[in-house]
Amino acid sequence: MKARQVSPRGARRRAVVSSEPTTPTFRKPRMKDVGRLVHVENFFSATRDSGYRSTSFAMAELVDNAIQAGASRVTIDVLTPSKDGIEIVVTDDGAGMSARHMQQALAFGGTTRFGDRSSLGRFGMGLPNGVLSQARRAELYSWRGRQVLWTYLDFDEVVQGTYVTIPSPKRVVPPDFVGKSPQGSAVRLLKCDRLDYRRRSSLLTRLEHDLGRIYRHFIGTRLKLTLNGKKIPPYDPLCIQKNAVVNGGRLFGDALRYQLTSISGAPGEVVVRFAELPVEDWHGLTNSEKQKLGLTRSSPVSIVRAGREIDHGWYFMGSKRRENYDDWWRCEIAFDPTLDEFFGITNSKQRIVPRQALIETLASDIEQVARALNSRVRRRFEMLKVHTSLREAERRAASADRSLPRLPPVRRREATAYESLLDDLGRQDAPYLVRVAELTDAIAFDFVRRDNQLCLLLNSRHPIFRDLLGPLASSDLDRDQKWATLLTMLVLATARAEASAANEATRRTLLRDQRRLWSDVSAAFYNAV
């Protein structure tokens, strides 16, 4: 028998609602309610205040469901069918649902994956919790082939007592947002009265950033996520993903790995990664530019469960207090869902409350690395001040270069112990470049030839820089700055004279050995008591 075509209830109705939060509607229990395990009307009113951090985290519940259904594409459309209200439609190309599964999906705890720790969901609370925290009505569509089923969840009808069970899904005419995928699901939020923003443009901006951050490990590999027809790019707080909106960070050290056993006896792993941000490139940005990049007012520690960010903040830092320098490094703590109890995961997957045993396991190592990174950032800022003062030496040397004999051409770039520094030396259009670095050798300085450029590397650990040139260069006194410039030009002249040697073998052996000997003697003089 051919199914009867009907239109979804309220599909053509234009809801005119306010975006202002509303006061929950609680009904005094009646005598016949006494002894009931759940007072449904009051439960639904209370669950609207379930504590979602933002509209973005509520929408993430719907994206989680789509990913678990095998979706490779999720589209989010924020619409304004009337000037007074916003509708949100989340559509995916996942496996779709049967009529029974649709009813389960809209019910609290109604999931076929309850307790499943293999992926994102686990409790079956996400869909009803997420939609009711933002809207008073949600409509669910699902299709496999040409047949599109529809049902809904309406808060007002529940409170009025007319809504007792999830309505049996009905076959409907496919709405426009169903798209061309052979199977999938869509959730439509109507009467949205608790969104973070009244203006659609502000909401779109917030959703793009938050969802791009939450699903950064999925976007571009397993998931295409779009917002009003525009691809959501990944926002990586560590700034190491090449396809992220902001990148340029570098991993610091090796990842810390912890093999743990869950309360139920299942194995699980915690992986901790650290990254340094490019201080030298970004330190000169304005405060507003730094804020746009997420440098200031940021949360250095990102908590990732099953590839999806669930929280960020200042976690597992022991006794270390946060400082301004901590804006310039990041930490990501990723763990398996089997360890949920250790991390104290809430059913909304947006917050952790770690157990003391986990804190004791992780905090000492993480605090130690955090202090080391803080010190490195501090030194890099000090070096930036030094580099700024040494640019005058570069300028004056370049001005004098025209009156000096040309350096012999570089036939091939010599392999040095400082290859990793070459990419960070900066521009190559100037004849001279001076940088301070922690050289692995005990030598006072070294240099590298790049085409027609001579790059001088001052060893920050040698007494000549540590006790003389460095303090002068970082001083606020003009007199000290001038002395630092003169001393730098003296060292630069020594490097240029060595580089002028026509005989390459002489330059490699005799002159370098002489420089090493001079470095050792000068260090002995400076360290003498």
Buried (B, 14 or more C-beta within 10 A) or exposed (E): EEEEEEEBBBBEEEBEBEBEEEEBBEBEEEEEBEEEEEBBBBEBBEBBEBEBBBBBBBBBBBBBBBBBBEBBBBBBBBBEBEEEBBBBBBBBBBBBBEBEBBBBBBBBEBBEBEEBBEBBBBBBBBBBBBBBBBBBBBBBBBBBEEEBBBBBBBBEBBBEEEBEEBBEBBBBEBBEBBBEBEBBBBBBBBBBBBBBBEEBEEBBEBBBBBBBBBBBBBBBEEBBBBBEEEEBBBBBBBBBBEEBBBBEBBBBEEEBEBEBEBEEEEEBEBBBBBBBBBBBEBBEBEEEEBEEBBBBEBBBBBBBBBBBBBBBEBBBBBEBEEEEBBBBBBBBBBBBBBBBEBBEBBBBBBBBEBBEEBBEBBBEBBBEBBBBBBEBBBBBBBBBBBBEBBBBBBEBBEEBBEEEEEBBEBEEEEEEEBEEBEEEBEEEEBBBBBBBBEBEBEBBBBBBBEEBBBBBBBBBBBBBBBEBBBEBBBBEEEEBBEBBBEBBBEBBEBBBEBBBBEEEEEBEEEBBEEBBEBBBEBBEEEEEE
